[in-house]
């Protein structure tokens, strides 16, 4: 049975064009439906690489299991109220978890020196 996992990755730009041009890399949370955090993080890294990002490291202190039943009220609204429309709805998250899908949240980047 799948659970909902948050895997925080540190990535470099690579060939991923969706980051601002002056960003060298970013931290980004990937969310995955998977039976274990290992499976979830493997999925997250695989998706990041397939998007052209260069995986640097997993920020283990930011690894978390999130109760999908509490997704909207207990996670999205308290943490991302200003950009909540960029996250899946409560109904959508249940399907994402059930199907073992992966998506990412917003990027927090750093500029080239």
Helices and strands as residue ranges (DSSP letters): E 3-12, E 23-34, H 37-50, E 54-58, G 60-62, E 64-66, G 68-70, I 71-76, H 77-80, G 81-86, H 90-99, E 102-111
